[in-house]
Amino acid sequence: MNATLLTALFLSLASPAPASPPAEQAVIRFFQAVEAGDCETLRALTTHAAWQDRCTEAVQEMRAHDTRLLAIDGSRPDGRDPATQLVRARVHHSRGEHLWLLAVKPAGASWRIEI
């Protein structure tokens, strides 16, 4: 191999992977916060009253069903509201894998999940 090809190969391997879109990052942080029982983060990431008013119980419910993120399969704008992103998440829940379609909306400088 010539030096130019080796340099290009090295740079491609050394380059960090591109960052996930912000809506997908919000979904990842949501599941990390559920795992950690971090209600402060969950309240900042969600819109539903259960997370705002009864976070500890909601976390316990998700843990009781062994709910966890397996993968993000991408996101796209919601056709009804282009500002909203629909994030496709593969989630383990109650002994099986399920596809969750999560609506994630911009809220100032952050994103909030309608869950």
Residue frames relative to the residue before (quaternion, step in Angstrom):
aa qw qx qy qz dx dy dz
M 1.0000 0.0000 0.0000 0.0000 0.00 0.00 0.00
N 0.4012 -0.7094 0.5129 0.2696 3.54 -1.00 0.71
A 0.6968 -0.5055 0.3208 0.3950 3.57 -1.27 0.42
T 0.6361 0.5362 -0.3375 0.4403 3.60 0.99 -0.76
L 0.6654 0.4954 -0.2963 0.4734 3.57 0.95 -0.87
L 0.6472 0.5101 -0.3168 0.4697 3.59 0.98 -0.81
T 0.6419 0.5173 -0.3203 0.4667 3.58 0.98 -0.81
A 0.6594 0.5026 -0.3086 0.4662 3.59 0.91 -0.88
L 0.6447 0.5176 -0.3169 0.4648 3.57 0.98 -0.84
F 0.6539 0.5135 -0.3072 0.4630 3.58 0.92 -0.91
L 0.6782 0.4929 -0.2983 0.4561 3.60 0.87 -0.93
S 0.6501 0.5075 -0.3349 0.4557 3.59 0.98 -0.72
L 0.6751 0.4740 -0.2943 0.4826 3.58 1.06 -0.70
A 0.6971 0.4815 -0.2721 0.4563 3.59 1.05 -0.71
S 0.5670 0.6056 -0.3900 0.3995 3.60 1.18 -0.41
P 0.4696 -0.6680 0.4847 0.3137 3.58 -0.93 0.81
A 0.5711 -0.5703 0.4593 0.3709 3.53 -1.21 0.53
P 0.5615 -0.5986 0.4289 0.3774 3.59 -1.04 0.62
A 0.5332 -0.6376 0.4537 0.3213 3.56 -1.05 0.77
S 0.5231 -0.6062 0.4955 0.3367 3.54 -1.17 0.62
P 0.5898 -0.5475 0.4394 0.3992 3.59 -1.15 0.48
P 0.6526 -0.5642 0.3377 0.3765 3.61 -1.08 0.68
A 0.6352 0.5239 -0.3492 0.4474 3.62 0.95 -0.72
E 0.6555 0.4920 -0.3083 0.4829 3.58 1.01 -0.79
Q 0.6145 0.5404 -0.3421 0.4618 3.59 1.04 -0.73
A 0.6281 0.5361 -0.3358 0.4531 3.60 1.02 -0.77
V 0.6511 0.5037 -0.3180 0.4703 3.59 0.98 -0.81
I 0.6351 0.5166 -0.3293 0.4704 3.59 0.97 -0.80
R 0.6656 0.4950 -0.3024 0.4696 3.60 0.91 -0.91
F 0.5924 0.5717 -0.3585 0.4401 3.59 1.08 -0.72
F 0.7185 0.4362 -0.2652 0.4725 3.59 0.75 -1.00
Q 0.6018 0.5319 -0.3581 0.4761 3.60 1.10 -0.58
A 0.6636 0.5010 -0.3003 0.4674 3.58 0.98 -0.83
V 0.6027 0.5299 -0.3600 0.4759 3.61 1.05 -0.68
E 0.6636 0.5098 -0.3065 0.4536 3.58 0.86 -0.95
A 0.7244 0.4264 -0.2339 0.4886 3.59 1.01 -0.84
G 0.3898 -0.7159 0.4865 0.3144 3.60 1.22 -0.31
D 0.3661 0.7599 -0.4508 0.2921 3.57 1.21 0.61
C 0.1641 -0.8406 0.5116 0.0682 3.56 0.19 1.31
E 0.5783 0.5754 -0.3898 0.4273 3.61 1.06 -0.56
T 0.6770 0.4649 -0.2824 0.4957 3.59 0.92 -0.90
L 0.6486 0.5281 -0.3258 0.4408 3.60 0.92 -0.86
R 0.6462 0.5086 -0.3277 0.4652 3.59 0.96 -0.78
A 0.6660 0.5008 -0.2993 0.4649 3.60 1.04 -0.75
L 0.7276 0.4544 -0.2322 0.4585 3.60 1.13 -0.62
T 0.7622 0.3859 -0.1829 0.4865 3.60 1.18 -0.41
T 0.3639 -0.7301 0.5396 0.2084 3.54 -1.31 0.35
H 0.6055 0.6086 -0.3553 0.3698 3.60 1.11 -0.60
A 0.5895 -0.6191 0.4039 0.3256 3.57 -1.03 0.84
A 0.5848 0.5862 -0.3865 0.4063 3.63 1.03 -0.64
W 0.6907 0.4499 -0.2795 0.4923 3.58 0.99 -0.76
Q 0.6615 0.5074 -0.3097 0.4573 3.56 1.06 -0.66
D 0.7996 0.3282 -0.1362 0.4841 3.58 0.89 -0.98
R 0.8153 0.1706 -0.0495 0.5511 3.59 1.01 -0.77
C 0.0501 0.8609 -0.5050 0.0372 3.56 0.94 0.87
T 0.6605 0.5184 -0.3273 0.4335 3.59 0.79 -0.95
E 0.6674 0.4893 -0.2984 0.4755 3.59 0.95 -0.85
A 0.6443 0.5188 -0.3250 0.4584 3.60 0.99 -0.80
V 0.6322 0.5125 -0.3266 0.4805 3.60 1.02 -0.79
Q 0.6508 0.5130 -0.3197 0.4594 3.60 0.90 -0.88
E 0.6340 0.5319 -0.3217 0.4601 3.59 1.02 -0.82
M 0.6709 0.4824 -0.3029 0.4748 3.60 0.89 -0.89
R 0.6581 0.4967 -0.3127 0.4715 3.59 0.98 -0.79
A 0.6209 0.5522 -0.3434 0.4378 3.61 1.00 -0.75
H 0.7318 0.3728 -0.2167 0.5278 3.59 1.15 -0.60
D 0.4334 -0.7268 0.4380 0.3034 3.57 1.32 0.33
T 0.2322 0.7978 -0.5153 0.2101 3.56 0.99 0.89
R 0.2057 0.7691 -0.5809 0.1692 3.55 -0.73 1.10
L 0.5360 -0.6265 0.4725 0.3113 3.52 -1.22 0.61
L 0.2203 -0.7638 0.5944 0.1214 3.55 -0.95 0.94
A 0.7789 -0.1957 0.1654 0.5725 3.58 0.94 -0.88
I 0.3358 -0.6600 0.6230 0.2520 3.50 -1.35 0.35
D 0.2019 -0.8074 0.5475 0.0871 3.58 -0.73 1.07
G 0.7513 -0.3714 0.1985 0.5082 3.58 1.19 0.44
S 0.1982 -0.7568 0.6091 0.1306 3.50 -1.36 0.01
R 0.0428 -0.7767 0.6281 0.0200 3.54 -1.30 0.40
P 0.5987 -0.5539 0.4137 0.4045 3.59 -1.16 0.40
D 0.4719 -0.6339 0.5366 0.2960 3.54 -1.17 0.69
G 0.4700 -0.7063 0.4576 0.2662 3.59 -0.77 1.00
R 0.6612 0.5034 -0.3069 0.4640 3.59 1.16 -0.50
D 0.7815 0.0641 -0.0012 0.6207 3.57 1.18 -0.66
P 0.2990 -0.8146 0.4656 0.1737 3.60 -0.04 1.26
A 0.5939 0.5594 -0.3780 0.4376 3.63 1.16 -0.38
T 0.6523 0.4968 -0.3022 0.4862 3.58 1.19 -0.55
Q 0.2223 -0.7492 0.6099 0.1313 3.55 -1.05 0.84
L 0.2497 -0.7306 0.6150 0.1604 3.56 -1.05 0.79
V 0.1366 -0.8062 0.5750 0.0280 3.56 -0.49 1.25
R 0.2572 -0.7524 0.5915 0.1337 3.56 -0.83 1.07
A 0.0042 0.8071 -0.5871 0.0625 3.55 -0.56 1.22
R 0.2662 -0.7114 0.6244 0.1821 3.54 -1.00 0.88
V 0.0457 -0.8210 0.5649 -0.0688 3.53 -0.61 1.26
H 0.3174 -0.6877 0.6143 0.2211 3.54 -1.10 0.77
H 0.1335 0.7740 -0.6022 0.1428 3.57 -0.82 1.05
S 0.8600 -0.0690 0.0185 0.5053 3.55 -0.80 1.07
R 0.7679 -0.4253 0.1907 0.4394 3.54 0.60 1.23
G 0.7670 0.3047 -0.2158 0.5219 3.60 1.09 0.38
E 0.4682 -0.6474 0.5241 0.2949 3.50 -1.34 0.28
H 0.0415 -0.7988 0.5995 -0.0284 3.54 -0.92 0.99
L 0.3667 -0.6850 0.5759 0.2542 3.54 -1.23 0.50
W 0.1074 -0.7700 0.6275 0.0428 3.55 -0.78 1.07
L 0.1801 -0.7416 0.6378 0.1038 3.54 -1.01 0.87
L 0.0689 -0.8369 0.5424 -0.0246 3.56 -0.27 1.30
A 0.3032 -0.7304 0.5863 0.1756 3.56 -0.89 1.00
V 0.0344 -0.7950 0.6045 -0.0379 3.55 -0.73 1.13
K 0.1192 -0.8246 0.5530 0.0064 3.56 -0.68 1.20
P 0.4929 -0.6269 0.4982 0.3405 3.56 -1.09 0.63
A 0.0238 -0.7662 0.6420 -0.0096 3.55 -1.11 0.80
G 0.7820 -0.1685 0.0730 0.5956 3.54 0.15 1.27
A 0.8047 -0.2193 0.1934 0.5167 3.56 -0.78 -1.05
S 0.7058 0.4169 -0.2612 0.5097 3.61 1.24 -0.07
W 0.3863 -0.6819 0.5645 0.2591 3.55 -1.36 -0.14
R 0.1489 -0.7878 0.5940 0.0657 3.58 -1.08 0.79
I 0.3554 -0.7363 0.5485 0.1753 3.51 -1.03 0.96
E 0.3380 -0.7289 0.5582 0.2070 3.54 -0.93 0.92
I 0.3835 0.6789 -0.5244 0.3422 3.52 0.36 1.31
